[in-house]
Amino acid sequence: DIINHFHFRQGEKLSDPTFGTIIWDILFEPFTDDLKQLIIEDITEIINYDPRVSVNSIIVDSYESGIQIDCSLTYLPYSISESMRIKFDQTNGLI
């Protein structure tokens, strides 16, 4: 469910214009500290959308052709922690 949320541009889903991520719209913007903070807030909101998961940490970095996100999550019903890495690539989309 979380990965699916990242496939949508915010505003793309007609029934819920707040669903999705802002990252697709800012992928080509200069990677500043303010932009990084905005991305962290967006990711936190998306992960908190699912009541079964809690965010432990989020690291956002840029790389040569996009933005990489590393999250540490805890699945609440089972108290299992996992890492998730997502790359938003300018040419290849979501990796």
C-alpha positions, 0 to 999 in steps of 0.5 A: 500500500505504501509503495502504491501511494508513491506511484501517484502524483499528488492531485492525480487521484480524482476522489482524493486530491491529497493522495500521492506524493509531491516528489514527482513535481519537484524531482527536477528542482535544485536539492536544497535543505528546504526541499529536503525537509519538504520531502521528509514531511511528505514521506512522513505523512504518506507512511502515517496514512497507513495505521499499521506502520510507524516511521522510525527514521527517514533519510533523503539524498539526491543522486546523479539522476534523482532522489533516494529515500531510505526509511526505517519502518515498524509494522505495529501489529508485529513490532517488526522493523524493516528498511525501505529504499525508494529511488525517484529517477528522472528517466526511469520513474520509481525504482 
